[in-house]
Amino acid sequence: MPTSLPQSTAAYTLVPASAPNAPVRETRVAPPLRSAHAATVPELVPSAQAATRAAVVRGSAKHPAQAPTHAATVPELVRSAQAPTRGAVVRGSAKHHAQAATRGAVVRGSAKHHAQAATRAAVVRGSTKKPAQAPTRGAVVRGSTKHRGSALLTVLWLSAALAAIGISVASTVRTETERTATNVDDTKAYFLARGAIEQAALHVFWGRFYTSDTGQPLYYRPGTPALDLAFPGGEVHVEIIPETAKLNLNSALPQSILRLLEALGLPPDRAIQITSAIVDWRTPRDPLRPSPFDAFYSAQRPTFSARHASFQENEELLLVQGITPDIYYGTSLSGERAGLRDCISVFGTNGGVEINTAQPATLIAAGLSPEDASSIVRLRANHPIIDPTEFYKLVQSLGPSANALVLGGKTIYTLRATARLRQPDGKLSDLRRTAAALVKVTWPAPADPETDTPAKIPGIEVLRWYDRQ
């Protein structure tokens, strides 16, 4: 049961029972804090410890040798509080016995006063060494919060930077992956187109040897403008353009070249200037009459001179004054506008042009009117004219100008293949790869003793190869 402490102005130190003959010393200490509250045994322990330490500090300053006798251990104080008659040997009356037993705990008020006493004792011991090391708890909390906020902000900035780097790297990797995949598909499509050109050349070669029961060629009929070939990896559209569908660059009349340029959409004055330059290039030089175009070629960087002989390659037209890449190449692949390379060639015909594959401008340059050329283009758009009977009927209906038309080619062909890969889902890819070759097909023929013509060895010869056209 808690016991109320009597009010007194003095406190006493109990003498342990192990020293019955030791003199009792009365030690004056600071008057205890008055409290009307009852203290339990657990509450008496810290208060007794604080009081003992305070007494030791004050007592040892006066009598250092006697300081150990004034301090009572915590277990003894507890026992004295629980059992006053057993915890101490009181030298005096019963009143003094009760007062000594009660004051042995040295209760200094409520829990608040106990904490203050312990704090003052700690200050007495520690403030002499490092008085500056007693920051308030509020300042510590505010400082630590500030540091934690800075660390969080740093982490956020680092996270944002790492995220930006990650996004950039991912975008770069994705772009490179897509570009690599496109290059791989382009390479596959190129070899697919190359294989289709070889197969189309064989079809042209076999066309004269393999026929059906009705006598029709199994692989290729003269005048067929294109072949569609299917492969496991994709499909290829191969255009078969005989060189007879073009004018001969070295032998075409100036009037034919002029009509050709005008049909391609060039202004008359520019068409005349280019026609004169083409004729001058293939005409031998006259020492008495210097060419007016030589000065232009000498002023170019690097300088060069006109051949003044027959054209050896179609690409020599790009050196002729007035001819630009746009005029030479046109937009052949899209079919919107043909270029010179589609209408004239060093292997071109000296007679009529092939009816199924000649460009409309070539038909006009051969002597047909624009109306007749348009009607032929519409007719062959429905179906190619490969039946000789149909061809002769058409020529008769067009009149004398149709005498410039022929059916089929001779020995030199341009094979232009456009390949599309087949995707895993079975659909064709949007990527298109075009390659072309100028080939010469030779069919076997016996020797002719009268004309001294040797026997022809059959085969296919590639004259020019174009990786991209």
C-alpha positions as CSV (number, residue, x, y, z in Angstrom):
1,M,0.0,0.0,0.0
2,P,1.3,3.5,-0.8
3,T,2.1,5.5,2.3
4,S,1.9,9.3,2.5
5,L,5.1,11.0,3.3
6,P,5.2,13.2,6.4
7,Q,6.1,16.8,5.8
8,S,9.5,17.7,7.2
9,T,12.3,20.2,6.7
10,A,15.2,17.7,6.9
11,A,16.2,14.5,5.4
12,Y,18.4,11.8,7.0
13,T,20.6,9.0,5.7
14,L,20.1,5.6,7.0
15,V,23.0,3.5,8.3
16,P,23.0,-0.1,7.0
17,A,22.3,-2.9,9.5
18,S,25.7,-4.5,8.9
19,A,27.3,-1.7,10.9
20,P,25.5,-1.6,14.2
21,N,28.2,0.1,16.1
22,A,28.9,2.8,13.5
23,P,28.1,6.3,14.8
24,V,25.1,7.9,13.3
25,R,25.9,11.1,11.4
26,E,23.3,13.6,10.7
27,T,23.7,15.1,7.3
28,R,21.8,18.1,6.3
29,V,20.6,18.1,2.7
30,A,18.3,20.4,0.7
31,P,14.8,20.4,1.9
32,P,12.6,18.0,0.0
33,L,9.9,19.1,-2.4
34,R,6.6,19.1,-0.8
35,S,4.1,16.7,-2.5
36,A,0.7,15.5,-1.4
37,H,1.0,12.5,-3.8
38,A,1.7,9.0,-2.6
39,A,4.6,7.2,-4.2
40,T,4.7,3.6,-5.0
41,V,7.8,1.4,-4.8
42,P,8.7,1.6,-8.6
43,E,8.4,5.3,-8.4
44,L,10.7,5.5,-5.3
45,V,13.6,3.7,-7.1
46,P,14.5,6.4,-9.7
47,S,13.9,9.2,-7.1
48,A,16.1,7.4,-4.6
49,Q,18.8,7.0,-7.3
50,A,18.7,10.7,-8.1
51,A,18.7,11.7,-4.5
52,T,21.6,9.4,-3.7
53,R,23.7,10.8,-6.6
54,A,23.0,14.4,-5.5
55,A,24.0,13.5,-2.0
56,V,27.2,11.9,-3.2
57,V,28.1,15.0,-5.2
58,R,27.4,17.4,-2.4
59,G,28.8,15.2,0.4
60,S,32.0,14.2,-1.4
61,A,32.9,17.8,-1.9
62,K,33.1,18.3,1.9
63,H,34.2,14.9,3.2
64,P,35.6,12.9,0.3
65,A,36.6,10.0,2.6
66,Q,33.1,9.8,4.1
67,A,31.2,9.9,0.8
68,P,30.7,6.2,0.5
69,T,29.0,5.9,3.8
70,H,26.4,8.4,2.9
71,A,25.2,6.6,-0.2
72,A,22.8,3.8,0.2
73,T,22.4,1.2,-2.6
74,V,19.1,1.0,-4.5
75,P,18.2,-2.5,-3.2
76,E,18.6,-1.3,0.4
77,L,16.4,1.7,-0.2
78,V,13.8,-0.5,-1.8
79,R,13.8,-2.9,1.2
80,S,13.7,0.0,3.6
81,A,10.7,1.4,1.8
82,Q,8.9,-2.0,1.8
83,A,9.9,-3.0,5.3
84,P,11.1,-0.1,7.5
85,T,11.7,-2.3,10.5
86,R,14.1,-4.6,8.5
87,G,15.8,-2.1,6.3
88,A,17.5,0.1,8.9
89,V,18.5,0.1,12.6
90,V,17.1,3.3,14.0
91,R,18.9,4.9,16.9
92,G,16.1,6.7,18.6
93,S,12.5,6.8,19.3
94,A,9.7,5.3,17.3
95,K,9.0,8.8,15.8
96,H,12.5,9.0,14.6
97,H,12.3,5.4,13.3
98,A,9.3,6.2,11.1
99,Q,10.8,9.4,9.9
100,A,14.1,7.8,9.0
101,A,12.4,4.9,7.2
102,T,10.2,7.3,5.2
103,R,12.9,9.8,4.5
104,G,15.3,7.1,3.4
105,A,13.7,7.1,-0.1
106,V,14.1,10.9,-0.3
107,V,11.1,11.5,-2.5
108,R,11.4,14.8,-4.3
109,G,7.9,15.4,-5.5
110,S,6.1,14.3,-8.6
111,A,7.5,12.6,-11.7
112,K,8.1,16.0,-13.3
113,H,10.3,17.1,-10.3
114,H,12.1,13.7,-10.5
115,A,13.0,14.3,-14.1
116,Q,14.3,17.8,-13.4
117,A,16.5,16.5,-10.6
118,A,18.0,13.8,-12.8
119,T,18.6,16.4,-15.6
120,R,20.4,18.8,-13.1
121,A,22.6,15.9,-11.9
122,A,23.5,15.1,-15.5
123,V,24.3,18.7,-16.2
124,V,26.6,18.8,-13.2
125,R,28.5,15.8,-14.5
126,G,28.5,16.5,-18.3
127,S,28.3,20.3,-18.7
128,T,31.8,20.8,-17.5
129,K,33.2,18.8,-20.4
130,K,31.1,19.8,-23.4
131,P,28.4,22.4,-22.5
132,A,27.8,23.1,-26.2
133,Q,26.6,19.5,-26.8
134,A,23.2,19.9,-25.4
135,P,21.0,20.8,-28.4
136,T,17.4,20.9,-28.0
137,R,15.3,18.1,-29.4
138,G,13.3,20.5,-31.6
139,A,16.4,21.7,-33.3
140,V,17.6,18.2,-34.0
141,V,14.2,17.2,-35.5
142,R,14.1,20.3,-37.7
143,G,17.7,19.8,-38.9
144,S,17.2,16.1,-39.7
145,T,14.0,16.9,-41.6
146,K,15.8,19.4,-43.7
147,H,18.6,16.9,-44.5
148,R,16.0,14.3,-45.4
149,G,14.2,16.7,-47.8
150,S,17.5,17.5,-49.6
151,A,18.3,13.8,-50.0
152,L,14.8,13.1,-51.4
153,L,15.2,16.0,-53.9
154,T,18.5,14.6,-55.0
155,V,17.1,11.1,-55.4
156,L,14.2,12.5,-57.5
157,W,16.6,14.4,-59.8
158,L,18.8,11.3,-60.2
159,S,15.7,9.2,-61.0
160,A,14.6,11.8,-63.7
161,A,18.1,11.8,-65.2
162,L,18.3,8.0,-65.3
163,A,14.8,7.9,-66.8
164,A,15.8,10.3,-69.6
165,I,18.9,8.3,-70.3
166,G,17.0,5.1,-70.4
167,I,14.4,6.5,-72.8
168,S,17.1,7.9,-75.1
169,V,18.9,4.6,-75.1
170,A,15.7,2.7,-75.8
171,S,14.8,5.0,-78.6
172,T,18.2,4.6,-80.2
173,V,18.2,0.9,-79.9
174,R,14.7,0.7,-81.4
175,T,15.7,2.9,-84.3
176,E,18.8,0.9,-85.0
177,T,16.9,-2.4,-84.7
178,E,14.3,-1.2,-87.2
179,R,17.0,0.1,-89.6
180,T,18.9,-3.2,-89.3
181,A,15.7,-5.1,-90.0
182,T,15.0,-2.9,-93.1
183,N,18.5,-3.5,-94.4
184,V,18.1,-7.3,-93.9
185,D,14.8,-7.2,-95.8
186,D,16.4,-5.1,-98.5
187,T,19.2,-7.6,-99.0
188,K,16.8,-10.5,-99.1
189,A,14.6,-8.7,-101.6
190,Y,17.7,-7.9,-103.8
191,F,18.7,-11.5,-104.1
192,L,15.1,-12.4,-104.7
193,A,15.0,-9.9,-107.6
194,R,18.3,-11.2,-108.9
195,G,17.1,-14.8,-109.0
196,A,13.9,-13.6,-110.8
197,I,16.0,-11.9,-113.5
198,E,18.0,-15.1,-114.1
199,Q,14.8,-17.2,-114.2
200,A,13.1,-14.7,-116.6
201,A,16.1,-14.8,-118.9
202,L,15.8,-18.6,-119.0
203,H,12.1,-18.3,-119.8
204,V,12.9,-16.0,-122.7
205,F,15.6,-18.5,-123.9
206,W,13.3,-21.5,-123.5
207,G,10.4,-19.8,-125.3
208,R,11.5,-21.0,-128.7
209,F,12.1,-24.6,-127.7
210,Y,9.3,-25.7,-125.3
211,T,5.8,-25.6,-126.7
212,S,2.5,-27.1,-125.7
213,D,0.5,-29.6,-127.8
214,T,-1.1,-26.7,-129.6
215,G,2.2,-25.2,-130.5
216,Q,2.1,-22.3,-128.0
217,P,5.3,-21.5,-126.1
218,L,5.2,-22.8,-122.5
219,Y,7.4,-20.2,-120.9
220,Y,7.5,-17.0,-123.0
221,R,5.7,-15.7,-126.0
222,P,7.2,-12.9,-128.1
223,G,5.6,-9.6,-127.1
224,T,4.8,-10.6,-123.5
225,P,5.5,-7.4,-121.5
226,A,6.0,-9.0,-118.1
227,L,6.2,-12.2,-116.0
228,D,5.0,-12.7,-112.4
229,L,7.2,-15.2,-110.6
230,A,6.4,-16.7,-107.2
231,F,9.0,-17.9,-104.8
232,P,8.8,-19.3,-101.2
233,G,10.2,-16.0,-99.9
234,G,8.1,-13.6,-101.9
235,E,6.8,-12.6,-105.3
236,V,8.6,-10.7,-108.2
237,H,7.2,-8.8,-111.1
238,V,9.7,-8.9,-114.0
239,E,9.3,-6.5,-116.9
240,I,10.7,-7.8,-120.2
241,I,11.5,-4.8,-122.4
242,P,13.2,-5.6,-125.8
243,E,15.6,-3.0,-127.0
244,T,13.5,-2.8,-130.2
245,A,11.1,-0.8,-128.0
246,K,13.6,2.1,-128.1
247,L,15.1,4.3,-130.7
248,N,18.7,3.8,-131.7
249,L,20.8,6.5,-130.1
250,N,23.5,6.4,-132.8
251,S,21.3,6.1,-135.9
252,A,18.0,7.9,-135.1
253,L,17.2,10.9,-137.3
254,P,17.4,14.3,-135.7
255,Q,13.7,14.8,-136.5
256,S,12.9,11.6,-134.5
257,I,15.0,12.8,-131.5
258,L,13.3,16.2,-131.6
259,R,9.8,14.7,-131.6
260,L,10.9,12.4,-128.8
261,L,12.1,15.3,-126.6
262,E,8.9,17.3,-127.3
263,A,6.8,14.3,-126.4
264,L,8.6,14.0,-123.1
265,G,7.4,17.5,-122.3
266,L,10.4,19.7,-123.0
267,P,9.9,23.2,-124.5
268,P,10.6,23.4,-128.2
269,D,13.7,25.7,-127.9
270,R,15.3,23.5,-125.3
271,A,14.4,20.4,-127.3
272,I,16.1,21.8,-130.3
273,Q,19.3,22.7,-128.3
274,I,19.5,19.2,-126.8
275,T,18.9,17.6,-130.2
276,S,21.8,19.6,-131.7
277,A,24.0,18.6,-128.8
278,I,23.3,14.9,-129.3
279,V,24.0,15.1,-133.0
280,D,27.2,17.0,-132.4
281,W,28.4,14.4,-129.8
282,R,28.1,11.5,-132.3
283,T,29.4,13.5,-135.4
284,P,33.1,13.3,-136.2
285,R,35.1,16.5,-135.5
286,D,35.6,18.9,-138.4
287,P,39.0,20.7,-138.1
288,L,37.7,23.6,-140.3
289,R,34.4,24.0,-138.4
290,P,34.9,23.8,-134.6
291,S,32.0,22.6,-132.6
292,P,30.1,25.3,-130.7
293,F,29.6,22.8,-127.8
294,D,33.3,22.1,-127.2
295,A,33.8,25.4,-125.4
296,F,31.0,24.4,-122.9
297,Y,32.7,21.0,-122.2
298,S,36.1,22.6,-121.7
299,A,34.7,25.0,-119.1
300,Q,33.4,22.2,-116.9
301,R,35.2,21.1,-113.8
302,P,36.7,18.6,-114.5
303,T,37.0,19.4,-118.1
304,F,36.3,16.9,-120.8
305,S,35.6,16.9,-124.5
306,A,32.9,15.4,-126.7
307,R,33.5,12.0,-128.1
308,H,32.6,13.0,-131.7
309,A,31.9,9.4,-132.3
310,S,29.1,6.9,-131.7
311,F,27.7,6.6,-128.1
312,Q,29.1,3.5,-126.3
313,E,26.8,3.7,-123.3
314,N,23.4,5.1,-122.7
315,E,24.8,7.0,-119.6
316,E,26.9,9.2,-121.9
317,L,23.8,11.3,-122.5
318,L,24.3,12.7,-119.0
319,L,27.4,14.5,-120.3
320,V,25.7,16.1,-123.2
321,Q,24.9,19.8,-122.8
322,G,21.3,20.5,-121.7
323,I,20.5,17.0,-120.5
324,T,19.9,16.7,-116.7
325,P,19.3,13.6,-114.6
326,D,15.6,14.5,-114.4
327,I,15.4,14.4,-118.2
328,Y,17.4,11.2,-118.5
329,Y,15.9,9.2,-115.7
330,G,12.4,10.6,-115.5
331,T,10.0,8.7,-113.2
332,S,10.3,5.3,-114.8
333,L,9.4,3.2,-111.8
334,S,6.1,5.0,-111.0
335,G,5.2,5.3,-114.7
336,E,4.2,8.9,-114.4
337,R,6.8,10.2,-116.9
338,A,9.3,8.3,-118.9
339,G,13.0,9.4,-119.3
340,L,15.4,9.3,-122.2
341,R,16.8,6.0,-121.0
342,D,13.3,4.4,-121.5
343,C,13.0,5.7,-125.0
344,I,16.4,5.6,-126.7
345,S,19.4,3.2,-126.4
346,V,22.7,2.3,-128.1
347,F,21.1,-1.1,-128.8
348,G,17.8,0.4,-130.1
349,T,16.1,-0.5,-133.3
350,N,16.8,0.9,-136.7
351,G,13.4,-0.1,-137.9
352,G,10.0,-0.4,-136.2
353,V,9.4,-0.2,-132.4
354,E,7.8,-3.0,-130.4
355,I,4.1,-2.4,-129.9
356,N,3.6,-3.8,-126.4
357,T,6.5,-2.2,-124.5
358,A,7.4,1.0,-126.3
359,Q,6.7,4.2,-124.4
360,P,4.0,6.6,-125.8
361,A,6.7,9.1,-126.5
362,T,8.7,6.5,-128.5
363,L,5.6,5.7,-130.5
364,I,5.2,9.4,-131.3
365,A,8.9,9.7,-132.2
366,A,8.5,6.7,-134.5
367,G,5.9,8.6,-136.6
368,L,2.5,7.8,-135.0
369,S,0.2,10.6,-134.1
370,P,-0.5,11.3,-130.5
371,E,-4.1,10.0,-131.0
372,D,-2.9,6.7,-132.5
373,A,-0.3,6.3,-129.7
374,S,-3.0,6.8,-127.1
375,S,-5.3,4.2,-128.7
376,I,-2.5,1.6,-128.7
377,V,-1.7,2.3,-125.0
378,R,-5.4,1.8,-124.1
379,L,-5.6,-1.4,-126.1
380,R,-2.6,-3.0,-124.7
381,A,-3.6,-2.0,-121.1
382,N,-6.6,-4.4,-121.5
383,H,-4.4,-7.3,-122.8
384,P,-1.0,-7.5,-124.5
385,I,-1.0,-7.8,-128.3
386,I,0.8,-11.1,-128.7
387,D,-1.4,-12.8,-131.4
388,P,0.1,-12.1,-134.9
389,T,-3.3,-12.0,-136.5
390,E,-4.5,-9.3,-134.1
391,F,-1.4,-7.3,-134.6
392,Y,-1.7,-7.3,-138.4
393,K,-5.4,-6.1,-138.2
394,L,-4.3,-3.3,-135.9
395,V,-1.6,-2.2,-138.2
396,Q,-4.0,-2.1,-141.1
397,S,-6.5,0.0,-139.2
398,L,-3.9,2.6,-138.2
399,G,-2.7,3.3,-141.7
400,P,0.8,3.9,-143.1
401,S,2.2,5.3,-139.9
402,A,1.7,1.9,-138.2
403,N,4.4,0.5,-140.4
404,A,6.9,1.6,-137.7
405,L,5.5,-1.1,-135.4
406,V,6.8,-4.6,-134.8
407,L,5.8,-7.5,-132.6
408,G,8.3,-8.9,-130.2
409,G,12.0,-8.3,-129.8
410,K,15.2,-9.7,-131.2
411,T,18.1,-10.7,-129.1
412,I,18.8,-7.9,-126.5
413,Y,16.4,-7.4,-123.6
414,T,16.2,-5.3,-120.5
415,L,14.9,-7.3,-117.6
416,R,13.7,-5.2,-114.7
417,A,12.6,-7.1,-111.6
418,T,10.7,-5.6,-108.6
419,A,10.6,-8.0,-105.6
420,R,8.4,-8.0,-102.5
421,L,9.1,-10.3,-99.5
422,R,6.4,-12.5,-98.0
423,Q,5.8,-11.8,-94.3
424,P,5.1,-14.6,-91.7
425,D,1.4,-13.9,-91.9
426,G,1.4,-14.6,-95.7
427,K,1.0,-10.9,-96.8
428,L,3.5,-9.2,-99.0
429,S,5.8,-6.6,-97.5
430,D,5.5,-2.9,-98.4
431,L,9.3,-2.8,-99.1
432,R,10.1,-3.1,-102.8
433,R,13.5,-3.8,-104.3
434,T,14.3,-3.3,-107.9
435,A,17.2,-4.6,-109.9
436,A,17.7,-4.8,-113.7
437,A,20.0,-6.3,-116.3
438,L,20.7,-5.9,-120.0
439,V,21.0,-9.4,-121.4
440,K,21.7,-10.8,-124.8
441,V,20.0,-14.1,-125.6
442,T,21.6,-16.2,-128.3
443,W,19.7,-19.1,-129.8
444,P,21.5,-21.9,-131.6
445,A,21.9,-21.6,-135.3
446,P,23.9,-23.6,-137.8
447,A,26.7,-22.0,-139.8
448,D,25.9,-20.4,-143.1
449,P,28.6,-21.1,-145.7
450,E,27.2,-18.7,-148.2
451,T,27.4,-15.7,-145.9
452,D,30.4,-17.1,-144.0
453,T,28.4,-16.8,-140.7
454,P,29.7,-19.1,-138.0
455,A,27.5,-21.2,-135.9
456,K,25.9,-19.5,-133.0
457,I,26.6,-20.9,-129.5
458,P,23.4,-20.8,-127.4
459,G,23.5,-18.9,-124.1
460,I,22.6,-15.8,-122.2
461,E,25.1,-13.0,-121.8
462,V,24.7,-10.1,-119.3
463,L,25.8,-6.9,-120.9
464,R,25.0,-4.5,-118.1
465,W,23.8,-5.0,-114.5
466,Y,21.9,-2.4,-112.4
467,D,21.7,-3.0,-108.7
468,R,19.1,-0.2,-108.4
469,Q,17.0,1.1,-111.3
